[in-house]
Amino acid sequence: MRRPLTVALAALVPGALLGWLAYEALGGSGSAGDGGSGGARAGASGAPGHGPGHGPGTAAAGGDDRPGTLSASPSGAAAPLAGKVVVIDPGHNPANVRHTAEIGRQVDIGTNRKECDTTGTSTNSGYSEAEFTLDVAHRLRTLLQRQGATVKLTQDGERPFGPCVDERARIGNSAHADAVVSIHADGSAAGNRGFHVILPASVHEGAADTRTVVGPSKDLGKLIAGDFARSTGTSPSNYVGDGTGLVTRRDLGGLNLSTVPKVFIECGNMRDSKDAALLTSGVWRQKAARGMSEGIVSFLHGS
């Protein structure tokens, strides 16, 4: 039996080899880019723009509970935000607590003078607003870069303090940003829950002139509010905004001094235990970043 088996194998090998060569010539298993193994390998590549400077608790790669995951870089044809510039302003700075004198100095915001910056708030367990905003900013940056946008942060935890609110506005202005989002979390009374988006008022005083950006900023804010609610499953604020999730203010230097479309978002109330449970969840923070990203993308597609 051994000799006939050897002859049979000898006859099969050339045929199998020819079949494999023909298959490879036609493109093989990784050619279509439609979910095959080649696409899976491409999706495991690194994360452009996810450089040093991550805040506490962040990681370089991982699932929805970690901020640094970025799949394959978009090609020119698959980069819908190519040429668009987005500035993300992570509210406050983790190091502000060590520089209270510097951040306490007054700066001109057009309508009046205010502190350069503040330390921000924190949950009752000590998770700071500055940590939260930097983490969400990293997640949002990753999502927007995946769409092909050029993304700049006003600070990435690398500064000793600040920047001051007037400088934060100038960073967006100098970048000629198509959209700017300042990320925050509120420090209101327990029982006050939900998110709200802050829009610039029409201001024309001193160095402030928001008249040309009030309209587009309102459009940006409405889109972010809607997508944020859908993505996170959370409701608009029950203590400001009359249930709309939108509030207009004229006392914020970051808005007053902006010459490009800009909004603030207060993602929740750190002093409420139920909101705090969300804000301290990496999975929820990823949903928050996704909601902001979807709103920004919708705005930029229409701009």
Secondary structure, 3 states (H helix, E strand, C coil): CHHHHHHHHHHHHHHHHHHHHHHHHCCCCCCCCCCCHHHHHHHCCCCCCCCCCCCCCCCCCCCCCCCCCCCCCCCHHHCCCCCCEEEEEECCCCCHHHCHHHHCCEEECCCCEEECCCCCCECCCCCEHHHHHHHHHHHHHHHHHHCCCEEEECCCCCCCCCCCHHHHHHHHHHCCCCEEEEEEEECCCCCCCCEEEEEECCCEECCEECCCCHHHHHHHHHHHHHHHHHHHCCCECCCCHHHCCEEEECCCHHHHCCCCCEEEEEEEECCCHHHHHHHCCHHHHHHHHHHHHHHHHHHHHHC
